[in-house]
Amino acid sequence: MRLAIVGATGAVGHELLQVLEKSRLQFDHLALYASPRSAGSTLKFKGEDLTVQATPDGPIDADVILASAGGSISKALAPVWVKGGALVIDNSSAFRYDDNVPLVIPEVNGEAALGHQGIIANPNCTTAIAAVAVWPLHQRYGVKRMIVSTYQATSGAGAKGMQELETQTHRMLHGQSAEAEVFAYPIPFNVIPHIDSFQDNGYTKEEMKVAWETRKIFGEPDLIVSCTAVRIPTMRTHSEAITLEFERPATPDEARELLRSAPGVEVRDDPAAKLYPMPLTASGKYDVEVGRIRASLAFEGGLELFVSGDQLLKGAALNAVQIAEYLQAKGALPSRTAALS
């Protein structure tokens, strides 16, 4: 099986390489692609230097392509790659709302990937982190309403976002002015309730993504979801405060026990010992941390919880690789051997 990464030099591309080093995904060849300005550079993989190639306008000689180069590139080129015989697992927003493209989190709806027509979409990072934690509760209690407030790291805006936080913090600590370029306002010592473009209903597109995508992934088109998305001055890992109203009443103890056995979840919940989810502890982890689980004061029989998850991993690179692993375990990945036979 020949594997390719498009967008290999970006923040998610670097994480893809690290995840693949530890992955059980079996492949025989790995090719790296990025923009022309990155062509000729090298990236390490399993101790070897791999040369980055410029992303071509035509087909790519690969069986599986992990794409993380942005929506415009995926929209234009993913159909070309599919026609060339590749399966595309796309990390952009280009195909998430296409009815013919499965939107997949393996712990939630992995079987949906089996129905692909050449392209599988990775969800938005904020959605992925919330869904992993909420799905087991939805299966048991039936979520009626889901209210989310996010605390999103600068890495959600890519490497440039992290660099802006670092550079501006240094400038402000040394008495210099900080001019915003990536974000709407200076990010150091600030929180900005504005991620993505504002929509006609007053919500931002980032906030609506959580609603649209959760409904599609859960298979619940009428699920009531509301979100407020806020950028905070941390490097990586998004956190979310989630309020849930259920069809059937839940208790915190039942929820903790259920989540302890849920795939992709680490219960970190002992307030007396000051144990709860944080970016400090969740960064670099494959699992999503869940804690502060308590009875809702707003909805009888509902729950409040706090979640932290590394959005470069479960929210992006890790989820994409897990989709490929799932399909390979099901014998559903394309390969040169299968084509030749």
Disulfide bonds with the S-S distance in Angstrom:
none
